[in-house]
Amino acid sequence: MTIGKRAGVAALVALTPFAAHAQTRITPEAFLTAVQGKTVTFHDYPSGFLVGTEEFLSPTQSVWRMEGRGCVYGQITTPNGQICFLYDDDPDDVPVCWWPFLHEDRLMVRLASFSRREIQEVRSITEDGLNCPSVPIS
């Protein structure tokens, strides 16, 4: 675990009551506070394959990059205890929503869909940017 990730997880544990349980949901606001201005890598759980990297530019804007693909900017919202992302390249304008939680001292997100049970683990939180061009102003 990187030092930046430890600090982010420690901040989330401090904000989360009963963090000693095996799985503890955290608020989207606590998650976004821990990652704002940082770059986060997401890995499939349990396979460990890299899904992608996201730079959290602000509490309402991010940029996502998958392996071998370019940067895609997204708007972040937090309805009903979820973190939702609507990316510029989404053809149907439907956001992708996640529930953040801690599991055995690891920061995770679970797809907020009853049709798929996708879970991703945050493997690193760094200060490094994605160096994506043309950051939108809004």
Stockholm file with secondary structure:
# STOCKHOLM 1.0

chainA/1-138         MTIGKRAGVAALVALTPFAAHAQTRITPEAFLTAVQGKTVTFHDYPSGFLVGTEEFLSPTQSVWRMEGRGCVYGQITTPNGQICFLYDDDPDDVPVCWWPFLHEDRLMVRLASFSRREIQEVRSITEDGLNCPSVPIS
#=GR chainA/1-138 SS CCHHHHHHHHHHHHHSTTTTSSEEECCHHHHHHHHTTSEEEEEETTTCCEEEEEEEEETTEEEEECTTSCEEEEEEECGGGCEEEEETTCTTCCCEEEEEEEETTEEEEEESCSSCCCEEEEEEEESCCCCCSCCCCC
#=GC SS_cons         CCHHHHHHHHHHHHHSTTTTSSEEECCHHHHHHHHTTSEEEEEETTTCCEEEEEEEEETTEEEEECTTSCEEEEEEECGGGCEEEEETTCTTCCCEEEEEEEETTEEEEEESCSSCCCEEEEEEEESCCCCCSCCCCC
//
